Amino acid sequence: MSVACGAEYFVAIGCLRWIWKRCTYIGSDDSATWPPSTTQEFESVPHLCRLILAVYETDLQNPKFPPINGYRLNPSFVIKRVTYEQTLGRSPPYIIYLDHVRKEIVLAIRGLNLRKESDYKLLMDNSLGMQMFDGGYVHHGLLKSAEWLLDEEGEELKRLWLENGACYKMVFVGHSLGSGVVALMTVMVVNHRDLVGGISRELVRCFAIAPARCMSLNLAVKYADVIHSVVLQDDFLPRTPTPLEDIFKSIFCLPCLIFLVCLRDTFIPEGRKLRDPRRLYVPGRIYHIVERKFCRCGRYPPEVRTAIPVDGRFEHIVLSSHATADHAIIWIHREAEKALKLMKENSTETMTTAPKVKKFDRLQSLEEEHKDALERAVSLNIPHAVNPAEDEEGSEPQESTSASDNKDQSSADKLASGHTNSKPGPPNWNHLVNKMFERTDSGKFISRKASKTTDSHNLDVSVS
């Protein structure tokens, strides 16, 4: 009898300890050790949030979302607006914005529409574990949407970049569902830059606002130099490892689902999570906007922290009443604008004194941080993680042989798209994506490193 009472006592103590840890865990704990972001890094985020809001507008001359701090978009810079009727359910609506002031070509995609069945179909189409993509795993439905979008707009993006000079950046930005689409678009563009005018990797940028988990950990770290995720405090979506289709199937009982996921993840060891190759993560470098503190009510002046985390990458659900409100693009826009304003006010950089952190030194530190994150992924035995030294060695010959590869690639694209004349047709992104799938005939997956040694920089691996 006493043994049973003792067991019940320890179980009760364990449950109380778990409840205390879960209830006292707040969103700011995820980034407690991260360094603060600089003004230069975060400066474009409020502007890009405003571009996403423009996709929701029916009349840009009279916006229903009032501009903050008097900033308005220039309607004459809008090259193209695409609605649900035009996408035929294959992608959320988007706009192409040619910003001559910032020298950027921006493709902005809106988030999930709860009233559109087509958006749910994208989420449900997730054959996770069926195929490998660029040495990792991705959300299949979001990849198909990104593939279709590049087939539709790839030539337009190439034309805009070639006509406006090589100094223009190509920026992809999306919210929620759209964030996963633009992240996978960026992976495809970076691997086939010659098909969008030969743009360099340094001029390609992606900003995933309130991002969905859409790629495996090795890919999230590998592309952290071009993909940037922005998370507001307690947002539930970047922290939910449950497949997206399961989340939105239970949208009417979302608090219950969040609690059950939180309970389940408590009993999964950290090492087991990291070694699961099919577990999806938030892409790229993370910018965390923190505005609430433990045992304090209300919102505080926001601060922005940034890092490329490998272990502890938003793995814990936050049991907060703001978990869904922090996902809204309008709140992210407001808090990002406040945070940027505070960073500018608190900055000691003036025209007469040198900045504390020079821009060149900061760029070098970002490169070092990315390299350290890649090495950390290798040291943790994360499946298919790429060693930075090996990745650099493998990328050099690819650049030197780009002319011959492009010639072979263009002929393959002709055959794939049905063009037999001397003038090459538009690139078939579906054909190019198939080249990035790597699978053996027996159904077992092979890594990108093994593919390099057998194919010597050729990604033509057929899908069985």
C-alpha positions as CSV (number, residue, x, y, z in Angstrom):
1,M,0.0,0.0,0.0
2,S,2.8,2.4,0.9
3,V,4.6,1.6,-2.3
4,A,1.6,2.5,-4.4
5,C,1.1,5.7,-2.5
6,G,4.8,6.6,-3.0
7,A,4.5,5.9,-6.8
8,E,1.4,8.1,-7.0
9,Y,3.2,10.8,-5.1
10,F,6.1,10.8,-7.5
11,V,3.8,10.8,-10.5
12,A,1.9,13.8,-9.1
13,I,5.2,15.6,-8.4
14,G,6.3,14.9,-12.0
15,C,3.0,16.2,-13.4
16,L,3.2,19.3,-11.3
17,R,6.7,19.9,-12.4
18,W,5.8,19.5,-16.1
19,I,2.8,21.9,-15.7
20,W,5.0,24.5,-14.0
21,K,7.7,24.3,-16.7
22,R,5.1,24.5,-19.5
23,C,3.1,27.3,-18.0
24,T,6.2,29.4,-17.1
25,Y,7.8,28.9,-20.5
26,I,7.4,32.0,-22.6
27,G,8.3,32.8,-26.2
28,S,11.3,35.0,-25.3
29,D,13.0,31.9,-23.8
30,D,13.7,30.6,-27.3
31,S,16.0,33.5,-28.1
32,A,17.3,34.4,-24.7
33,T,20.9,33.8,-25.7
34,W,20.7,35.3,-29.2
35,P,22.5,38.6,-30.0
36,P,20.4,41.6,-31.0
37,S,19.8,42.4,-34.7
38,T,21.2,45.5,-36.3
39,T,19.2,48.2,-38.0
40,Q,20.7,47.3,-41.5
41,E,19.6,43.7,-41.2
42,F,16.0,44.4,-40.1
43,E,15.4,47.6,-42.0
44,S,13.4,46.0,-44.9
45,V,11.1,43.8,-42.8
46,P,8.3,46.4,-42.1
47,H,8.4,47.5,-45.7
48,L,8.0,43.9,-46.9
49,C,5.2,43.2,-44.5
50,R,3.5,46.2,-46.0
51,L,3.9,44.6,-49.5
52,I,2.2,41.5,-48.2
53,L,-0.7,43.6,-46.9
54,A,-1.0,45.1,-50.4
55,V,-2.0,41.7,-51.7
56,Y,-5.1,41.8,-49.6
57,E,-6.0,45.3,-50.9
58,T,-8.7,45.8,-53.5
59,D,-7.6,49.3,-54.3
60,L,-4.1,50.4,-53.7
61,Q,-5.0,54.1,-54.1
62,N,-7.4,53.8,-51.1
63,P,-5.9,51.1,-48.9
64,K,-8.1,49.6,-46.1
65,F,-4.9,49.0,-44.0
66,P,-3.8,52.5,-43.1
67,P,0.0,53.1,-43.5
68,I,2.1,53.3,-40.4
69,N,4.3,56.4,-40.0
70,G,2.8,57.9,-43.2
71,Y,4.6,55.3,-45.4
72,R,2.7,54.4,-48.6
73,L,3.4,52.0,-51.4
74,N,3.7,53.5,-54.9
75,P,0.9,51.8,-57.0
76,S,2.9,52.6,-60.2
77,F,5.6,50.2,-59.0
78,V,3.1,47.3,-59.0
79,I,3.9,45.3,-62.2
80,K,1.4,42.5,-61.7
81,R,-1.4,41.5,-59.4
82,V,-2.7,37.9,-59.5
83,T,-5.9,36.7,-57.8
84,Y,-7.2,33.3,-56.8
85,E,-9.2,33.1,-60.1
86,Q,-5.9,33.5,-62.0
87,T,-3.9,31.0,-60.0
88,L,-6.5,28.3,-60.4
89,G,-5.9,27.3,-56.8
90,R,-2.2,26.4,-57.5
91,S,-0.8,29.2,-55.4
92,P,-2.1,31.9,-53.0
93,P,-2.5,35.4,-54.6
94,Y,0.6,37.5,-55.1
95,I,2.0,40.7,-56.5
96,I,5.2,41.6,-58.4
97,Y,6.6,45.0,-57.2
98,L,9.4,46.8,-58.9
99,D,10.9,49.1,-56.3
100,H,13.1,51.7,-58.0
101,V,13.8,53.4,-54.6
102,R,15.2,50.3,-52.9
103,K,16.4,48.7,-56.1
104,E,14.5,45.5,-55.5
105,I,12.3,43.2,-57.6
106,V,9.8,41.8,-55.0
107,L,7.4,38.9,-55.3
108,A,5.0,39.0,-52.3
109,I,2.6,36.2,-51.5
110,R,-0.3,36.4,-49.0
111,G,-1.0,33.8,-46.3
112,L,-3.7,31.1,-45.8
113,N,-7.3,32.0,-46.6
114,L,-9.5,29.9,-44.3
115,R,-12.4,30.2,-46.8
116,K,-10.5,28.9,-49.8
117,E,-10.5,25.1,-50.4
118,S,-7.5,25.4,-52.7
119,D,-5.2,26.6,-49.8
120,Y,-6.2,23.5,-47.8
121,K,-5.3,21.3,-50.8
122,L,-1.8,22.7,-50.8
123,L,-1.5,21.8,-47.1
124,M,-2.9,18.3,-47.5
125,D,-0.6,17.4,-50.4
126,N,2.3,16.5,-48.2
127,S,3.9,13.2,-49.3
128,L,6.5,13.5,-46.6
129,G,9.2,10.9,-46.9
130,M,8.3,9.9,-50.4
131,Q,11.0,11.9,-52.1
132,M,14.2,13.7,-51.3
133,F,14.9,17.3,-52.5
134,D,18.4,18.8,-52.7
135,G,19.6,16.3,-50.1
136,G,16.8,16.9,-47.6
137,Y,13.0,16.8,-47.2
138,V,10.4,19.4,-48.0
139,H,6.7,19.9,-47.9
140,H,5.4,18.4,-51.1
141,G,2.4,20.7,-51.7
142,L,4.3,23.9,-51.0
143,L,7.1,22.7,-53.4
144,K,4.5,22.1,-56.2
145,S,3.1,25.5,-55.6
146,A,6.6,27.1,-55.8
147,E,7.3,25.1,-59.0
148,W,4.1,26.3,-60.7
149,L,4.8,29.9,-59.6
150,L,8.3,29.9,-61.2
151,D,6.9,28.4,-64.4
152,E,4.4,31.3,-64.5
153,E,6.6,34.2,-63.5
154,G,10.2,33.0,-64.1
155,E,10.5,34.8,-67.4
156,E,9.0,38.0,-66.0
157,L,11.4,38.0,-63.1
158,K,14.3,37.4,-65.5
159,R,13.1,40.2,-67.8
160,L,12.8,42.7,-65.0
161,W,16.2,41.9,-63.6
162,L,18.0,42.2,-67.0
163,E,16.2,45.4,-67.9
164,N,16.9,47.2,-64.6
165,G,20.6,46.4,-64.2
166,A,22.6,44.0,-62.2
167,C,22.4,46.1,-59.0
168,Y,18.8,45.2,-58.3
169,K,18.1,42.5,-55.7
170,M,15.5,39.8,-56.2
171,V,13.4,39.4,-53.1
172,F,10.8,36.8,-52.3
173,V,8.5,37.4,-49.3
174,G,5.5,35.5,-48.0
175,H,3.3,35.1,-44.9
176,S,2.2,31.9,-43.3
177,L,1.3,29.5,-46.2
178,G,3.1,31.9,-48.6
179,S,6.2,31.8,-46.5
180,G,6.7,28.1,-47.3
181,V,6.2,28.7,-51.0
182,V,8.7,31.6,-51.2
183,A,11.3,29.6,-49.2
184,L,11.2,26.7,-51.6
185,M,11.2,29.1,-54.5
186,T,14.4,30.6,-53.2
187,V,16.0,27.1,-53.0
188,M,15.1,26.5,-56.6
189,V,16.3,29.9,-57.8
190,V,19.6,29.6,-56.0
191,N,20.3,26.3,-57.6
192,H,19.3,27.5,-61.1
193,R,20.4,31.2,-61.1
194,D,21.2,31.2,-64.8
195,L,17.5,30.7,-65.6
196,V,16.7,34.1,-64.0
197,G,19.4,36.0,-65.8
198,G,22.5,34.7,-64.0
199,I,21.8,36.6,-60.8
200,S,24.4,36.1,-58.1
201,R,23.5,34.4,-54.8
202,E,24.3,37.6,-52.9
203,L,21.4,39.4,-54.7
204,V,18.8,36.8,-53.9
205,R,16.9,37.2,-50.6
206,C,13.8,35.5,-49.1
207,F,11.8,36.8,-46.1
208,A,9.4,34.2,-44.5
209,I,7.0,36.1,-42.2
210,A,5.4,33.9,-39.6
211,P,6.9,30.9,-41.4
212,A,5.6,27.4,-41.8
213,R,7.9,24.5,-41.2
214,C,8.7,23.5,-44.7
215,M,12.1,21.9,-44.9
216,S,14.4,19.5,-43.0
217,L,17.0,20.9,-40.7
218,N,20.0,20.5,-43.0
219,L,18.4,22.6,-45.7
220,A,17.2,25.2,-43.1
221,V,20.8,25.7,-42.0
222,K,22.3,25.4,-45.5
223,Y,20.3,28.3,-47.0
224,A,20.4,30.5,-43.9
225,D,22.5,33.1,-45.9
226,V,19.6,33.8,-48.3
227,I,16.4,32.9,-46.3
228,H,15.4,34.9,-43.3
229,S,12.4,34.0,-41.1
230,V,10.6,36.6,-38.9
231,V,8.7,35.3,-35.9
232,L,6.6,37.4,-33.5
233,Q,6.9,36.3,-29.8
234,D,4.6,33.3,-29.2
235,D,3.5,32.5,-32.8
236,F,2.4,28.8,-32.8
237,L,3.1,27.9,-36.4
238,P,6.9,28.0,-36.4
239,R,6.9,26.0,-33.2
240,T,4.5,23.2,-34.3
241,P,6.3,20.2,-35.6
242,T,2.9,18.5,-36.4
243,P,2.4,18.3,-40.1
244,L,0.5,21.4,-41.4
245,E,-2.4,19.3,-42.7
246,D,-3.1,18.0,-39.2
247,I,-3.0,21.5,-37.8
248,F,-5.6,22.9,-40.1
249,K,-7.8,19.8,-40.0
250,S,-8.1,20.7,-36.3
251,I,-8.4,24.4,-36.7
252,F,-11.6,24.6,-34.7
253,C,-9.9,22.9,-31.7
254,L,-6.5,24.5,-32.1
255,P,-5.8,25.1,-28.4
256,C,-6.5,21.4,-27.7
257,L,-4.1,20.4,-30.5
258,I,-1.4,22.8,-29.2
259,F,-1.6,21.3,-25.7
260,L,-1.4,17.7,-26.9
261,V,1.6,18.5,-29.2
262,C,3.2,20.2,-26.2
263,L,2.6,17.2,-24.0
264,R,3.9,14.8,-26.7
265,D,7.1,16.7,-27.4
266,T,8.0,16.8,-23.7
267,F,8.8,13.1,-23.8
268,I,10.8,13.1,-27.1
269,P,14.6,13.5,-26.5
270,E,16.3,16.4,-28.2
271,G,18.8,14.1,-29.9
272,R,16.0,12.0,-31.4
273,K,14.4,15.1,-32.8
274,L,17.6,16.3,-34.5
275,R,18.4,12.9,-36.0
276,D,14.9,12.6,-37.6
277,P,15.6,13.5,-41.2
278,R,11.9,13.9,-42.1
279,R,11.2,16.4,-39.3
280,L,10.5,19.8,-40.9
281,Y,11.8,23.2,-39.5
282,V,11.5,26.9,-39.9
283,P,13.8,27.9,-42.8
284,G,17.0,29.9,-42.7
285,R,18.2,32.6,-40.2
286,I,15.6,33.6,-37.6
287,Y,14.7,37.1,-36.5
288,H,12.6,36.9,-33.2
289,I,10.6,39.9,-32.2
290,V,10.2,39.9,-28.4
291,E,7.7,42.1,-26.8
292,R,6.4,40.3,-23.6
293,K,8.1,39.2,-20.5
294,F,7.5,36.7,-17.7
295,C,4.8,37.7,-15.1
296,R,4.3,41.1,-16.8
297,C,1.1,42.2,-18.5
298,G,0.9,44.0,-21.8
299,R,3.3,44.5,-24.6
300,Y,6.7,46.1,-24.0
301,P,8.9,48.0,-26.4
302,P,9.9,45.2,-28.9
303,E,13.4,44.1,-29.5
304,V,14.7,41.9,-32.3
305,R,17.1,39.0,-31.7
306,T,18.7,36.9,-34.5
307,A,20.6,33.7,-34.9
308,I,21.0,30.6,-37.0
309,P,20.0,28.0,-34.3
310,V,20.6,24.3,-34.9
311,D,19.6,22.6,-31.7
312,G,16.7,24.3,-29.8
313,R,15.3,25.7,-33.0
314,F,11.8,26.7,-31.8
315,E,11.1,23.2,-30.5
316,H,8.7,24.1,-27.6
317,I,5.1,25.1,-27.9
318,V,4.2,28.2,-25.9
319,L,1.0,27.9,-24.0
320,S,-0.1,31.5,-24.4
321,S,-3.3,33.3,-25.2
322,H,-1.3,35.2,-27.9
323,A,-0.1,32.1,-29.7
324,T,-2.6,32.7,-32.6
325,A,-2.8,36.5,-32.5
326,D,1.0,36.7,-33.0
327,H,0.6,34.9,-36.3
328,A,-1.4,37.8,-37.8
329,I,0.4,39.8,-40.4
330,I,-1.1,43.1,-39.2
331,W,0.4,42.6,-35.7
332,I,3.8,41.5,-37.1
333,H,3.8,44.7,-39.3
334,R,3.1,47.0,-36.4
335,E,5.6,45.4,-34.0
336,A,8.3,45.2,-36.7
337,E,7.8,48.9,-37.4
338,K,8.0,49.8,-33.7
339,A,11.1,47.7,-33.2
340,L,12.8,49.3,-36.2
341,K,12.0,52.8,-34.9
342,L,13.5,51.9,-31.5
343,M,16.6,50.5,-33.1
344,K,17.1,53.7,-35.1
345,E,16.5,55.9,-32.0
346,N,18.9,53.9,-29.8
347,S,21.6,53.7,-32.5
348,T,24.7,55.7,-31.7
349,E,25.8,55.7,-35.4
350,T,26.1,59.3,-36.7
351,M,27.7,61.0,-39.6
352,T,30.5,62.3,-37.5
353,T,31.4,59.2,-35.4
354,A,32.2,55.7,-36.7
355,P,29.6,53.0,-36.0
356,K,30.4,50.5,-33.2
357,V,30.0,47.6,-35.6
358,K,31.2,48.4,-39.1
359,K,29.1,47.1,-41.9
360,F,32.0,45.1,-43.4
361,D,32.8,43.5,-40.0
362,R,29.1,42.6,-39.5
363,L,28.9,40.9,-42.9
364,Q,32.0,38.9,-42.0
365,S,30.4,37.9,-38.7
366,L,27.2,36.7,-40.5
367,E,29.3,34.5,-42.8
368,E,31.2,33.1,-39.8
369,E,27.9,32.4,-38.0
370,H,26.5,30.6,-41.0
371,K,29.7,28.5,-41.2
372,D,29.6,27.7,-37.5
373,A,25.9,26.6,-37.8
374,L,26.8,24.2,-40.7
375,E,29.7,22.7,-38.6
376,R,27.4,22.4,-35.6
377,A,24.9,20.5,-37.8
378,V,27.6,18.1,-38.8
379,S,28.8,17.6,-35.2
380,L,25.3,16.7,-34.1
381,N,25.1,13.9,-36.7
382,I,22.1,15.6,-38.4
383,P,21.3,13.5,-41.5
384,H,22.6,14.8,-44.8
385,A,24.2,17.9,-43.2
386,V,26.8,19.4,-45.4
387,N,30.3,20.3,-44.1
388,P,31.1,23.9,-45.1
389,A,34.6,23.0,-46.4
390,E,33.2,20.1,-48.6
391,D,30.4,22.3,-49.8
392,E,32.9,25.1,-50.9
393,E,35.0,22.5,-52.7
394,G,32.0,21.1,-54.5
395,S,30.7,24.5,-55.5
396,E,33.9,25.8,-57.2
397,P,34.0,23.4,-60.1
398,Q,30.3,24.0,-60.7
399,E,31.0,27.7,-61.3
400,S,33.9,27.0,-63.6
401,T,31.9,24.6,-65.8
402,S,28.7,26.6,-65.8
403,A,29.0,27.4,-69.5
404,S,29.0,23.7,-70.6
405,D,26.4,22.8,-68.0
406,N,24.1,25.6,-69.2
407,K,24.4,24.4,-72.7
408,D,23.5,20.8,-71.7
409,Q,20.7,22.2,-69.5
410,S,19.2,24.3,-72.3
411,S,19.1,21.4,-74.6
412,A,17.4,19.3,-71.9
413,D,14.9,22.0,-71.3
414,K,14.1,22.1,-75.1
415,L,13.3,18.5,-75.1
416,A,11.3,18.8,-71.9
417,S,9.3,21.7,-73.1
418,G,8.8,20.5,-76.6
419,H,10.9,23.1,-78.4
420,T,13.0,21.9,-81.3
421,N,13.9,25.2,-83.0
422,S,17.1,27.1,-82.5
423,K,15.6,29.6,-80.2
424,P,15.3,28.1,-76.7
425,G,11.9,28.3,-75.0
426,P,11.2,29.3,-71.4
427,P,12.7,27.0,-68.7
428,N,10.6,24.1,-67.5
429,W,11.0,24.4,-63.7
430,N,9.1,21.1,-63.3
431,H,11.9,19.3,-65.2
432,L,14.6,21.1,-63.2
433,V,13.0,20.2,-59.9
434,N,13.0,16.6,-60.9
435,K,16.7,16.8,-61.3
436,M,17.0,17.8,-57.6
437,F,15.1,14.8,-56.4
438,E,17.6,12.0,-55.4
439,R,16.3,8.5,-55.0
440,T,17.8,5.1,-55.7
441,D,15.9,2.4,-57.7
442,S,15.5,0.3,-54.6
443,G,13.7,3.1,-52.8
444,K,16.5,4.0,-50.4
445,F,17.6,7.6,-50.3
446,I,21.1,8.8,-51.1
447,S,22.7,11.9,-49.8
448,R,23.8,14.9,-51.9
449,K,27.4,14.2,-51.1
450,A,27.1,10.7,-52.5
451,S,25.4,12.1,-55.6
452,K,28.3,14.5,-56.2
453,T,30.9,11.7,-56.1
454,T,29.0,9.5,-58.6
455,D,27.7,12.2,-60.9
456,S,30.5,14.8,-60.5
457,H,28.4,17.9,-60.0
458,N,25.5,16.7,-62.2
459,L,22.2,16.7,-60.4
460,D,20.5,14.5,-63.1
461,V,19.2,11.7,-60.8
462,S,16.0,10.2,-62.1
463,V,12.9,9.7,-59.9
464,S,12.0,6.1,-59.9
